[in-house]
Amino acid sequence: MPALIALLLVLLSIAVLTVILDRGRCWLQWWRQRRRRSQRWHQLLSEQRSQATLQLEDWDEELAFGEPLLQAAGILAPLLGLTGTVFGVMEVLARLGPQLVLPANSSLQGYGRVLLSTALGLLLALLATAALLLNQQLRGWQLRRLERQLRRTQI
C-alpha cells in the first residue's frame, strides 16, 4: 500500500509542476505581448464594446487554467502523505512485534523514513497553494485593471 501512495504523490507532483511551469510560461507570454494586447483591447473598447466583455471572459478563462488542479493538490497532497505515514507506522509496529520491542542490536534511526510521505505531501501542498494564490492574485490584478478601463468607456 505505501508504494501506491508514493506513486500517487509522484503523479500529483508531476501534475503540479506541469501546471506551475505552464502558468509561468503563460505569464511570461502575457507580459511580452502587453503592447499588442493593449492595442487590441483599446480597439475593442472604441469600436466593439460588446466584444470587450467576451474578450475579458476569454482572458479570465485562459489565466485561470490549472487553478482547480492546484487547489485539489493543496488538499490531497497532505492527506496522501498522512495516509502513507499511517501505513508506514503500521508496518513499523508489525516489525516490532506484539511486545513493541526493538530487536537486539537495532536502532530507531531507519524508522524515521515513515514520516517522509507526510513531509513530501506537506511540501507539495505548500508549493501548489503558493502557485495557486500567486496565479489568482496576478489574474485578479490584470482583470480588474481591464474592467476599470471598460467601465470608463461606458460612462
DSSP file (Angstrom, degrees, kcal/mol; ACC not computed):
  #  RESIDUE AA STRUCTURE BP1 BP2  ACC     N-H-->O    O-->H-N    N-H-->O    O-->H-N    TCO  KAPPA ALPHA  PHI   PSI    X-CA   Y-CA   Z-CA
    1    1 A M     >        0   0    0      0, 0.0     4,-1.9     0, 0.0     3,-0.5   0.000 360.0 360.0 360.0 -41.9    0.0    0.0    0.0
    2    2 A P  H  >  +     0   0    0      0, 0.0     4,-2.6     0, 0.0     5,-0.2   0.840 360.0  58.1 -59.6 -30.5    2.8    2.6    0.7
    3    3 A A  H  > S+     0   0    0      2,-0.2     4,-2.3     1,-0.2     5,-0.1   0.887 105.3  49.7 -65.4 -37.2    4.1    2.1   -2.8
    4    4 A L  H  > S+     0   0    0     -3,-0.5     4,-2.5     2,-0.2    -1,-0.2   0.908 111.0  49.2 -65.9 -41.6    0.7    3.1   -4.2
    5    5 A I  H  X S+     0   0    0     -4,-1.9     4,-2.5     2,-0.2    -2,-0.2   0.922 111.1  49.9 -62.7 -44.0    0.7    6.2   -2.0
    6    6 A A  H  X S+     0   0    0     -4,-2.6     4,-2.3     1,-0.2    -2,-0.2   0.905 110.4  50.3 -61.6 -41.7    4.2    7.1   -3.2
    7    7 A L  H  X S+     0   0    0     -4,-2.3     4,-2.7     2,-0.2    -2,-0.2   0.919 110.4  49.3 -62.6 -44.1    3.1    6.6   -6.8
    8    8 A L  H  X S+     0   0    0     -4,-2.5     4,-2.5     1,-0.2    -2,-0.2   0.898 111.0  50.1 -63.1 -40.1    0.1    8.9   -6.3
    9    9 A L  H  X S+     0   0    0     -4,-2.5     4,-2.3     2,-0.2    -1,-0.2   0.896 111.3  48.7 -64.7 -39.6    2.3   11.5   -4.7
   10   10 A V  H  X S+     0   0    0     -4,-2.3     4,-2.4     2,-0.2    -2,-0.2   0.931 112.7  47.4 -65.4 -45.1    4.8   11.4   -7.6
   11   11 A L  H  X S+     0   0    0     -4,-2.7     4,-2.3     1,-0.2    -2,-0.2   0.907 113.2  48.4 -63.2 -41.7    2.0   11.7  -10.2
   12   12 A L  H  X S+     0   0    0     -4,-2.5     4,-2.6     2,-0.2    -1,-0.2   0.891 110.1  52.7 -65.5 -38.7    0.4   14.6   -8.3
   13   13 A S  H  X S+     0   0    0     -4,-2.3     4,-2.8     2,-0.2     5,-0.2   0.917 109.1  49.1 -61.0 -43.9    3.8   16.2   -8.0
   14   14 A I  H  X S+     0   0    0     -4,-2.4     4,-2.2     1,-0.2    -2,-0.2   0.917 112.0  48.7 -62.4 -43.3    4.3   15.9  -11.8
   15   15 A A  H  X S+     0   0    0     -4,-2.3     4,-2.2     2,-0.2    -2,-0.2   0.919 112.8  47.4 -63.4 -43.6    0.9   17.4  -12.4
   16   16 A V  H  X S+     0   0    0     -4,-2.6     4,-2.6     1,-0.2    -2,-0.2   0.933 112.9  47.9 -64.7 -46.1    1.5   20.3  -10.1
   17   17 A L  H  X S+     0   0    0     -4,-2.8     4,-2.5     1,-0.2    -1,-0.2   0.867 110.3  53.3 -64.1 -35.2    4.9   21.1  -11.5
   18   18 A T  H  X S+     0   0    0     -4,-2.2     4,-2.3    -5,-0.2    -1,-0.2   0.925 111.2  45.4 -63.9 -44.4    3.5   20.9  -15.1
   19   19 A V  H  X S+     0   0    0     -4,-2.2     4,-2.8     2,-0.2    -2,-0.2   0.909 112.2  51.9 -66.4 -40.8    0.8   23.4  -14.2
   20   20 A I  H  X S+     0   0    0     -4,-2.6     4,-2.3     1,-0.2    -2,-0.2   0.929 111.7  46.2 -62.3 -44.5    3.3   25.7  -12.4
   21   21 A L  H  X S+     0   0    0     -4,-2.5     4,-2.4     2,-0.2    -1,-0.2   0.898 112.7  50.7 -64.0 -39.5    5.6   25.7  -15.5
   22   22 A D  H  X S+     0   0    0     -4,-2.3     4,-2.7     2,-0.2    -2,-0.2   0.908 110.1  49.4 -64.3 -41.6    2.6   26.3  -17.7
   23   23 A R  H  X S+     0   0    0     -4,-2.8     4,-2.7     2,-0.2     5,-0.2   0.897 110.2  51.2 -65.3 -39.0    1.5   29.3  -15.6
   24   24 A G  H  X S+     0   0    0     -4,-2.3     4,-2.2    -5,-0.2    -2,-0.2   0.925 112.1  46.3 -61.8 -43.9    5.0   30.7  -15.7
   25   25 A R  H  X S+     0   0    0     -4,-2.4     4,-2.5     2,-0.2    -2,-0.2   0.908 112.3  51.8 -63.2 -42.3    5.1   30.4  -19.5
   26   26 A C  H  X S+     0   0    0     -4,-2.7     4,-2.4     1,-0.2    -2,-0.2   0.927 111.9  44.6 -61.7 -46.6    1.6   31.9  -19.7
   27   27 A W  H  X S+     0   0    0     -4,-2.7     4,-2.3     2,-0.2    -1,-0.2   0.864 111.8  52.7 -70.1 -34.6    2.5   34.9  -17.5
   28   28 A L  H  X S+     0   0    0     -4,-2.2     4,-2.1    -5,-0.2    -1,-0.2   0.932 112.7  45.1 -62.9 -44.6    5.8   35.4  -19.4
   29   29 A Q  H  X S+     0   0    0     -4,-2.5     4,-1.9     2,-0.2    -2,-0.2   0.881 109.6  56.5 -64.8 -39.1    3.9   35.4  -22.7
   30   30 A W  H  < S+     0   0    0     -4,-2.4    -2,-0.2     1,-0.2    -1,-0.2   0.915 111.1  43.0 -58.9 -44.2    1.3   37.8  -21.1
   31   31 A W  H >< S+     0   0    0     -4,-2.3     3,-1.1     1,-0.2     4,-0.2   0.879 112.6  52.6 -72.6 -36.5    3.9   40.4  -20.3
   32   32 A R  H 3< S+     0   0    0     -4,-2.1     3,-0.3     1,-0.2    -1,-0.2   0.826 113.3  43.7 -67.5 -30.6    5.7   40.0  -23.6
   33   33 A Q  T 3X S+     0   0    0     -4,-1.9     4,-2.8     1,-0.2     5,-0.3   0.166  78.6 113.6 -99.3  17.2    2.5   40.6  -25.6
   34   34 A R  H <> S+     0   0    0     -3,-1.1     4,-2.6     1,-0.2    -1,-0.2   0.864  75.3  50.0 -62.6 -37.0    1.3   43.5  -23.5
   35   35 A R  H  > S+     0   0    0     -3,-0.3     4,-2.3    -4,-0.2    -1,-0.2   0.952 114.5  42.9 -66.2 -48.1    1.6   46.1  -26.2
   36   36 A R  H  > S+     0   0    0      1,-0.2     4,-2.3     2,-0.2    -2,-0.2   0.908 116.9  47.9 -63.9 -41.4   -0.2   44.1  -28.8
   37   37 A R  H  X S+     0   0    0     -4,-2.8     4,-2.7     1,-0.2    -1,-0.2   0.897 110.6  52.0 -66.0 -39.8   -2.9   43.1  -26.3
   38   38 A S  H  X S+     0   0    0     -4,-2.6     4,-2.6    -5,-0.3     5,-0.2   0.901 109.7  49.0 -64.0 -41.1   -3.3   46.7  -25.2
   39   39 A Q  H  X S+     0   0    0     -4,-2.3     4,-2.1     2,-0.2    -2,-0.2   0.931 113.1  47.1 -62.9 -45.5   -3.8   47.8  -28.7
   40   40 A R  H  X S+     0   0    0     -4,-2.3     4,-2.4     1,-0.2    -2,-0.2   0.908 112.1  51.1 -61.6 -41.8   -6.4   45.1  -29.4
   41   41 A W  H  X S+     0   0    0     -4,-2.7     4,-2.4     1,-0.2    -2,-0.2   0.930 110.9  46.6 -63.4 -46.9   -8.1   46.0  -26.1
   42   42 A H  H  X S+     0   0    0     -4,-2.6     4,-1.9     1,-0.2    -1,-0.2   0.846 110.8  53.7 -65.9 -33.0   -8.3   49.7  -26.9
   43   43 A Q  H  X>S+     0   0    0     -4,-2.1     4,-2.4    -5,-0.2     5,-0.6   0.923 109.8  47.5 -64.8 -43.5   -9.6   48.9  -30.4
   44   44 A L  H  X5S+     0   0    0     -4,-2.4     4,-1.2     1,-0.2     8,-0.3   0.903 111.2  51.7 -63.1 -40.7  -12.3   46.7  -28.8
   45   45 A L  H  <5S+     0   0    0     -4,-2.4     4,-0.2     1,-0.2    -1,-0.2   0.874 116.7  38.7 -65.4 -36.2  -13.2   49.4  -26.4
   46   46 A S  H  <5S+     0   0    0     -4,-1.9    -2,-0.2    -5,-0.2    -1,-0.2   0.814 133.0  19.0 -85.1 -30.0  -13.5   52.1  -29.1
   47   47 A E  H  <5S+     0   0    0     -4,-2.4     2,-0.3    -5,-0.2    -3,-0.2   0.809 131.2  24.3-110.9 -39.2  -15.2   50.0  -31.8
   48   48 A Q    >X< +     0   0    0     -4,-1.2     3,-1.0    -5,-0.6     4,-1.0  -0.609  56.0 167.0-134.6  72.3  -16.8   46.9  -30.4
   49   49 A R  H >> S+     0   0    0     -2,-0.3     4,-1.0     1,-0.3     3,-0.5   0.837  78.1  60.4 -58.9 -33.7  -17.7   47.2  -26.8
   50   50 A S  H 3> S+     0   0    0      1,-0.2     4,-0.9     2,-0.2    -1,-0.3   0.848 104.3  50.4 -64.0 -32.0  -19.9   44.1  -26.8
   51   51 A Q  H <> S+     0   0    0     -3,-1.0     4,-2.4    -7,-0.2    -1,-0.2   0.730  97.1  70.0 -76.2 -22.1  -16.8   42.1  -27.8
   52   52 A A  H <X S+     0   0    0     -4,-1.0     4,-2.2    -3,-0.5    -1,-0.2   0.900  97.5  49.8 -64.0 -40.9  -14.7   43.6  -25.0
   53   53 A T  H  X S+     0   0    0     -4,-1.0     4,-2.0     1,-0.2    -1,-0.2   0.903 111.4  48.9 -64.6 -40.8  -16.8   41.7  -22.3
   54   54 A L  H  X S+     0   0    0     -4,-0.9     4,-2.2     1,-0.2    -2,-0.2   0.888 109.6  52.3 -65.1 -38.5  -16.3   38.4  -24.2
   55   55 A Q  H  X S+     0   0    0     -4,-2.4     4,-2.6     2,-0.2    -2,-0.2   0.898 107.3  52.6 -64.6 -39.9  -12.6   39.1  -24.5
   56   56 A L  H  X S+     0   0    0     -4,-2.2     4,-2.6     1,-0.2    -1,-0.2   0.919 109.2  49.5 -60.2 -43.9  -12.4   39.6  -20.8
   57   57 A E  H  X S+     0   0    0     -4,-2.0     4,-2.3     2,-0.2    -1,-0.2   0.897 110.4  50.7 -63.3 -40.0  -14.1   36.3  -20.2
   58   58 A D  H  X S+     0   0    0     -4,-2.2     4,-2.4     2,-0.2    -2,-0.2   0.928 112.0  46.8 -62.8 -45.0  -11.7   34.6  -22.6
   59   59 A W  H  X S+     0   0    0     -4,-2.6     4,-2.8     2,-0.2     5,-0.2   0.898 110.7  52.8 -64.4 -39.9   -8.7   36.1  -20.8
   60   60 A D  H  X S+     0   0    0     -4,-2.6     4,-1.5     1,-0.2    -1,-0.2   0.934 111.4  45.9 -61.2 -45.3  -10.1   35.1  -17.4
   61   61 A E  H  < S+     0   0    0     -4,-2.3     4,-0.4     1,-0.2    -2,-0.2   0.903 113.9  48.9 -64.2 -41.2  -10.5   31.5  -18.5
   62   62 A E  H >< S+     0   0    0     -4,-2.4     3,-0.9     1,-0.2    -2,-0.2   0.912 113.5  45.8 -64.3 -43.4   -7.0   31.4  -20.1
   63   63 A L  H 3< S+     0   0    0     -4,-2.8    -1,-0.2     1,-0.2    -2,-0.2   0.708 109.4  55.8 -75.8 -19.7   -5.4   32.9  -17.0
   64   64 A A  T >< S+     0   0    0     -4,-1.5     3,-2.1    -5,-0.2    -1,-0.2   0.453  76.1 132.1 -90.4  -0.8   -7.3   30.6  -14.6
   65   65 A F  T <  S+     0   0    0     -3,-0.9    -3,-0.1    -4,-0.4    -4,-0.0  -0.246  74.2  13.5 -55.3 133.3   -6.1   27.4  -16.3
   66   66 A G  T 3> S+     0   0    0    -44,-0.0     4,-2.2     1,-0.0    -1,-0.3   0.253  89.2 115.3  88.3 -12.4   -4.8   24.8  -13.8
   67   67 A E  H <> S+     0   0    0     -3,-2.1     4,-2.6     1,-0.2     5,-0.2   0.893  73.7  53.7 -60.8 -40.9   -6.2   26.5  -10.7
   68   68 A P  H  > S+     0   0    0      0, 0.0     4,-2.5     0, 0.0    -1,-0.2   0.900 109.7  48.8 -60.6 -37.6   -8.6   23.7   -9.9
   69   69 A L  H  > S+     0   0    0      2,-0.2     4,-2.6    -3,-0.2    -2,-0.2   0.922 111.7  48.5 -67.2 -42.4   -5.7   21.2  -10.0
   70   70 A L  H  X S+     0   0    0     -4,-2.2     4,-1.9     2,-0.2    -1,-0.2   0.900 112.3  49.6 -63.1 -39.6   -3.6   23.3   -7.8
   71   71 A Q  H  X S+     0   0    0     -4,-2.6     4,-0.8    -5,-0.2    -2,-0.2   0.922 112.1  47.2 -64.9 -44.2   -6.5   23.7   -5.3
   72   72 A A  H >X S+     0   0    0     -4,-2.5     4,-3.4     1,-0.2     3,-0.7   0.893 110.3  52.9 -64.5 -39.5   -7.1   20.0   -5.3
   73   73 A A  H 3X S+     0   0    0     -4,-2.6     4,-2.2     1,-0.2    -1,-0.2   0.861 102.0  59.8 -64.8 -35.0   -3.4   19.3   -4.8
   74   74 A G  H 3< S+     0   0    0     -4,-1.9    -1,-0.2    -5,-0.2    -2,-0.2   0.779 116.9  32.9 -63.1 -25.6   -3.3   21.6   -1.8
   75   75 A I  H <X S+     0   0    0     -4,-0.8     4,-1.0    -3,-0.7    -2,-0.2   0.849 122.6  43.6 -94.6 -44.9   -5.9   19.4   -0.2
   76   76 A L  H  X S+     0   0    0     -4,-3.4     4,-2.9     1,-0.2     5,-0.3   0.851 101.5  65.3 -75.6 -35.6   -5.0   16.0   -1.4
   77   77 A A  H  X S+     0   0    0     -4,-2.2     4,-2.5    -5,-0.3    45,-0.2   0.923 104.7  43.1 -59.0 -49.3   -1.2   16.1   -1.0
   78   78 A P  H  > S+     0   0    0      0, 0.0     4,-2.7     0, 0.0    -1,-0.2   0.883 114.6  51.9 -65.2 -33.8   -1.1   16.3    2.8
   79   79 A L  H  X S+     0   0    0     -4,-1.0     4,-2.2     2,-0.2    -2,-0.2   0.917 110.8  46.9 -66.6 -41.9   -3.9   13.7    3.0
   80   80 A L  H  X S+     0   0    0     -4,-2.9     4,-2.4     2,-0.2    -1,-0.2   0.915 112.6  51.1 -63.0 -41.9   -1.9   11.3    0.8
   81   81 A G  H  X S+     0   0    0     -4,-2.5     4,-2.1    -5,-0.3    37,-0.3   0.918 110.8  47.1 -61.8 -44.3    1.2   12.0    2.8
   82   82 A L  H  X S+     0   0    0     -4,-2.7     4,-2.6     2,-0.2    -1,-0.2   0.885 110.2  53.3 -65.0 -37.9   -0.5   11.3    6.1
   83   83 A T  H  X S+     0   0    0     -4,-2.2     4,-2.3     1,-0.2    -2,-0.2   0.925 108.9  49.4 -62.3 -43.9   -2.0    8.1    4.7
   84   84 A G  H  X S+     0   0    0     -4,-2.4     4,-2.2     1,-0.2    -2,-0.2   0.889 111.1  50.0 -61.2 -39.4    1.5    6.9    3.7
   85   85 A T  H  X S+     0   0    0     -4,-2.1     4,-2.9     2,-0.2     5,-0.2   0.905 108.4  52.1 -66.9 -41.3    2.8    7.7    7.1
   86   86 A V  H  X S+     0   0    0     -4,-2.6     4,-2.3     1,-0.2    -2,-0.2   0.935 111.7  46.2 -60.5 -45.8   -0.1    5.8    8.8
   87   87 A F  H  X S+     0   0    0     -4,-2.3     4,-2.1     1,-0.2    -1,-0.2   0.896 112.7  51.3 -63.6 -38.4    0.7    2.7    6.6
   88   88 A G  H  X S+     0   0    0     -4,-2.2     4,-2.3    26,-0.2    -2,-0.2   0.903 109.8  48.6 -64.6 -41.4    4.4    3.2    7.4
   89   89 A V  H  X S+     0   0    0     -4,-2.9     4,-2.8     2,-0.2     5,-0.2   0.893 109.8  52.6 -65.0 -39.3    3.8    3.3   11.2
   90   90 A M  H  X S+     0   0    0     -4,-2.3     4,-2.0    -5,-0.2    -1,-0.2   0.903 109.7  49.2 -62.1 -39.5    1.6    0.2   10.9
   91   91 A E  H  X S+     0   0    0     -4,-2.1     4,-1.8     2,-0.2    -2,-0.2   0.913 111.3  49.0 -64.3 -43.6    4.5   -1.5    9.1
   92   92 A V  H  X S+     0   0    0     -4,-2.3     4,-1.8     1,-0.2    -2,-0.2   0.921 110.6  50.4 -62.8 -44.5    6.9   -0.5   11.8
   93   93 A L  H  X S+     0   0    0     -4,-2.8     4,-0.9     1,-0.2    -1,-0.2   0.873 108.1  53.2 -62.8 -36.6    4.6   -1.6   14.6
   94   94 A A  H  < S+     0   0    0     -4,-2.0     3,-0.4     1,-0.2    -1,-0.2   0.882 108.5  50.4 -65.6 -36.8    4.3   -5.0   12.9
   95   95 A R  H  < S+     0   0    0     -4,-1.8    -2,-0.2     1,-0.2    -1,-0.2   0.838 104.4  58.1 -68.8 -32.3    8.1   -5.3   12.8
   96   96 A L  H  <>S-     0   0    0     -4,-1.8     5,-1.4     1,-0.2     3,-0.3   0.734 104.3-142.9 -72.4 -20.0    8.4   -4.5   16.4
   97   97 A G  T ><5 -     0   0    0     -4,-0.9     3,-1.4    -3,-0.4    -1,-0.2  -0.181  37.1 -50.4  85.9 179.2    6.1   -7.5   17.3
   98   98 A P  T 3 5S+     0   0    0      0, 0.0    -1,-0.2     0, 0.0    -2,-0.1   0.759 137.2  51.8 -65.7 -25.1    3.4   -7.9   19.9
   99   99 A Q  T 3 5S-     0   0    0     -3,-0.3    -2,-0.2     2,-0.1     3,-0.1   0.558 102.1-133.5 -86.5  -7.6    5.7   -6.6   22.7
  100  100 A L  T < 5 +     0   0    0     -3,-1.4     2,-0.4     1,-0.2    -3,-0.2   0.915  55.4 145.8  52.5  48.6    6.6   -3.5   20.7
  101  101 A V      < -     0   0    0     -5,-1.4    -1,-0.2     3,-0.0    -2,-0.1  -0.932  53.5-115.0-117.2 137.5   10.3   -4.0   21.5
  102  102 A L        -     0   0    0     -2,-0.4     3,-0.1    -3,-0.1    -6,-0.1  -0.458  39.3-107.2 -65.7 138.6   13.2   -3.2   19.1
  103  103 A P    >   -     0   0    0      0, 0.0     3,-1.1     0, 0.0    -1,-0.1  -0.283  50.4 -80.2 -61.2 155.7   15.1   -6.3   18.0
  104  104 A A  T 3  S+     0   0    0      1,-0.2     3,-0.1    -3,-0.1    -3,-0.0  -0.257 114.0  14.5 -59.0 144.3   18.5   -6.7   19.6
  105  105 A N  T 3  S+     0   0    0      1,-0.2     2,-0.3    -3,-0.1    -1,-0.2   0.772 102.5 113.4  61.2  31.8   21.3   -4.6   18.1
  106  106 A S    <   -     0   0    0     -3,-1.1     2,-0.3    -4,-0.1    -1,-0.2  -0.896  48.0-154.6-126.8 161.0   19.0   -2.3   16.1
  107  107 A S        -     0   0    0     -2,-0.3     3,-0.4    -3,-0.1     4,-0.1  -0.771  29.6-113.8-127.5 173.5   18.2    1.4   16.4
  108  108 A L  S >> S+     0   0    0     -2,-0.3     3,-1.2     1,-0.2     4,-0.5   0.443  87.0 103.2 -84.2  -1.1   15.3    3.7   15.6
  109  109 A Q  G >4 S+     0   0    0      1,-0.3     3,-0.9     2,-0.2    -1,-0.2   0.867  80.8  44.0 -55.1 -45.1   17.3    5.5   13.0
  110  110 A G  G >4 S+     0   0    0     -3,-0.4     3,-1.1     1,-0.2    -1,-0.3   0.653  99.0  73.1 -76.1 -15.6   15.7    3.9   10.0
  111  111 A Y  G X4 S+     0   0    0     -3,-1.2     3,-1.4     1,-0.2    -1,-0.2   0.635  76.4  78.0 -77.5 -12.5   12.2    4.2   11.3
  112  112 A G  G X< S+     0   0    0     -3,-0.9     3,-1.7    -4,-0.5    -1,-0.2   0.701  74.2  79.8 -67.9 -17.5   12.1    8.0   10.7
  113  113 A R  G X  S+     0   0    0     -3,-1.1     3,-1.5     1,-0.3     4,-0.5   0.710  74.5  75.4 -63.6 -18.6   11.5    7.3    7.0
  114  114 A V  G <  S+     0   0    0     -3,-1.4     3,-0.3     1,-0.3     4,-0.3   0.760  92.4  54.5 -66.0 -21.2    7.8    6.6    7.8
  115  115 A L  G <> S+     0   0    0     -3,-1.7     4,-2.2     1,-0.2    -1,-0.3   0.541  83.7  88.9 -86.7  -6.6    7.4   10.4    8.1
  116  116 A L  H <> S+     0   0    0     -3,-1.5     4,-2.7    -4,-0.2     5,-0.2   0.886  83.4  53.5 -59.9 -41.3    8.8   11.1    4.7
  117  117 A S  H  > S+     0   0    0     -4,-0.5     4,-2.5    -3,-0.3    -1,-0.2   0.879 108.6  50.0 -65.2 -35.7    5.5   10.8    2.9
  118  118 A T  H  > S+     0   0    0     -4,-0.3     4,-2.6   -37,-0.3    -1,-0.2   0.932 111.2  48.9 -65.5 -44.1    3.9   13.4    5.3
  119  119 A A  H  X S+     0   0    0     -4,-2.2     4,-2.4     1,-0.2    -2,-0.2   0.922 113.3  46.7 -60.8 -44.4    6.8   15.8    4.7
  120  120 A L  H  X S+     0   0    0     -4,-2.7     4,-2.5     1,-0.2    -1,-0.2   0.910 112.0  50.7 -64.8 -41.7    6.5   15.3    0.9
  121  121 A G  H  X S+     0   0    0     -4,-2.5     4,-2.2    -5,-0.2    -2,-0.2   0.905 111.9  47.3 -62.5 -41.3    2.8   15.8    1.0
  122  122 A L  H  X S+     0   0    0     -4,-2.6     4,-2.4     2,-0.2    -2,-0.2   0.904 112.4  49.1 -67.5 -41.1    3.1   19.0    3.0
  123  123 A L  H  X S+     0   0    0     -4,-2.4     4,-2.4    -5,-0.2    -2,-0.2   0.911 112.1  48.6 -64.2 -41.6    5.8   20.4    0.8
  124  124 A L  H  X S+     0   0    0     -4,-2.5     4,-2.7     2,-0.2     5,-0.2   0.903 111.4  49.7 -65.1 -40.8    3.7   19.6   -2.3
  125  125 A A  H  X S+     0   0    0     -4,-2.2     4,-2.6    -5,-0.2     5,-0.2   0.902 110.9  50.3 -64.0 -40.5    0.7   21.3   -0.8
  126  126 A L  H  X S+     0   0    0     -4,-2.4     4,-2.4     2,-0.2    -2,-0.2   0.930 112.8  45.9 -62.6 -46.0    2.7   24.3    0.1
  127  127 A L  H  X S+     0   0    0     -4,-2.4     4,-2.3     2,-0.2    -2,-0.2   0.921 115.0  46.7 -63.0 -45.7    4.0   24.6   -3.4
  128  128 A A  H  X S+     0   0    0     -4,-2.7     4,-2.4     2,-0.2    -2,-0.2   0.908 114.1  47.2 -65.2 -42.1    0.6   24.1   -5.0
  129  129 A T  H  X S+     0   0    0     -4,-2.6     4,-2.7    -5,-0.2     5,-0.2   0.904 111.7  50.1 -68.2 -40.7   -1.1   26.6   -2.7
  130  130 A A  H  X S+     0   0    0     -4,-2.4     4,-2.3    -5,-0.2    -2,-0.2   0.920 113.0  46.6 -63.0 -43.1    1.6   29.2   -3.2
  131  131 A A  H  X S+     0   0    0     -4,-2.3     4,-2.5     2,-0.2    -2,-0.2   0.896 112.5  50.9 -65.2 -40.1    1.3   28.8   -7.0
  132  132 A L  H  X S+     0   0    0     -4,-2.4     4,-2.6     2,-0.2    -2,-0.2   0.945 112.1  45.4 -61.8 -49.4   -2.5   29.0   -6.8
  133  133 A L  H  X S+     0   0    0     -4,-2.7     4,-2.3     1,-0.2    -2,-0.2   0.898 113.1  50.4 -64.1 -40.6   -2.5   32.1   -4.7
  134  134 A L  H  X S+     0   0    0     -4,-2.3     4,-2.5    -5,-0.2     5,-0.2   0.937 112.5  46.5 -62.4 -46.5    0.1   33.8   -6.9
  135  135 A N  H  X S+     0   0    0     -4,-2.5     4,-2.6     1,-0.2     5,-0.2   0.909 112.4  50.3 -63.6 -41.6   -1.8   33.0  -10.1
  136  136 A Q  H  X S+     0   0    0     -4,-2.6     4,-2.6    -5,-0.2    -1,-0.2   0.901 112.1  47.6 -64.0 -39.8   -5.1   34.2   -8.6
  137  137 A Q  H  X S+     0   0    0     -4,-2.3     4,-2.5     2,-0.2    -2,-0.2   0.930 113.8  45.9 -68.0 -44.8   -3.6   37.5   -7.5
  138  138 A L  H  X S+     0   0    0     -4,-2.5     4,-2.3     2,-0.2     5,-0.2   0.919 115.0  48.1 -63.2 -42.7   -2.0   38.2  -10.8
  139  139 A R  H  X S+     0   0    0     -4,-2.6     4,-2.6    -5,-0.2     5,-0.2   0.935 113.1  47.2 -63.4 -46.8   -5.1   37.2  -12.7
  140  140 A G  H  X S+     0   0    0     -4,-2.6     4,-2.5    -5,-0.2     5,-0.2   0.903 111.1  51.9 -62.0 -41.4   -7.3   39.4  -10.5
  141  141 A W  H  X S+     0   0    0     -4,-2.5     4,-1.7    -5,-0.2    -1,-0.2   0.933 113.6  43.1 -61.0 -47.6   -4.9   42.3  -10.8
  142  142 A Q  H  X S+     0   0    0     -4,-2.3     4,-2.0     1,-0.2    -2,-0.2   0.914 115.7  47.3 -67.4 -42.9   -4.9   42.2  -14.6
  143  143 A L  H  X S+     0   0    0     -4,-2.6     4,-2.6     1,-0.2    -2,-0.2   0.877 110.0  52.4 -70.3 -36.3   -8.6   41.7  -15.0
  144  144 A R  H  X S+     0   0    0     -4,-2.5     4,-2.2    -5,-0.2    -1,-0.2   0.903 109.1  51.4 -63.1 -39.3   -9.6   44.4  -12.5
  145  145 A R  H  X S+     0   0    0     -4,-1.7     4,-1.6    -5,-0.2    -2,-0.2   0.925 113.1  44.2 -62.6 -44.6   -7.3   46.8  -14.5
  146  146 A L  H  X S+     0   0    0     -4,-2.0     4,-2.1     1,-0.2    -2,-0.2   0.879 111.4  53.4 -69.0 -37.8   -9.0   45.9  -17.8
  147  147 A E  H  X S+     0   0    0     -4,-2.6     4,-2.7     2,-0.2    -1,-0.2   0.878 105.8  54.3 -65.0 -37.3  -12.5   46.0  -16.2
  148  148 A R  H  X S+     0   0    0     -4,-2.2     4,-2.2     2,-0.2    -1,-0.2   0.919 108.7  48.7 -61.1 -42.8  -11.8   49.6  -15.0
  149  149 A Q  H  X S+     0   0    0     -4,-1.6     4,-1.4     1,-0.2    -2,-0.2   0.893 110.9  50.9 -63.8 -38.8  -10.9   50.6  -18.5
  150  150 A L  H  X S+     0   0    0     -4,-2.1     4,-1.0     1,-0.2    -2,-0.2   0.923 110.3  48.8 -63.9 -44.6  -14.1   49.0  -19.8
  151  151 A R  H  X S+     0   0    0     -4,-2.7     4,-0.6     1,-0.2     3,-0.4   0.877 107.1  56.3 -63.7 -37.6  -16.2   50.9  -17.2
  152  152 A R  H >< S+     0   0    0     -4,-2.2     3,-0.5     1,-0.2    -1,-0.2   0.855 106.8  49.4 -63.5 -34.9  -14.6   54.2  -18.1
  153  153 A T  H 3< S+     0   0    0     -4,-1.4    -1,-0.2     1,-0.2    -2,-0.2   0.727 105.7  57.8 -77.7 -19.9  -15.5   53.8  -21.7
  154  154 A Q  H 3<        0   0    0     -4,-1.0    -1,-0.2    -3,-0.4    -2,-0.2   0.589 360.0 360.0 -85.3  -9.2  -19.1   53.0  -20.8
  155  155 A I    <<        0   0    0     -4,-0.6    -1,-0.2    -3,-0.5    -2,-0.1   0.477 360.0 360.0 -80.1 360.0  -19.6   56.3  -18.9
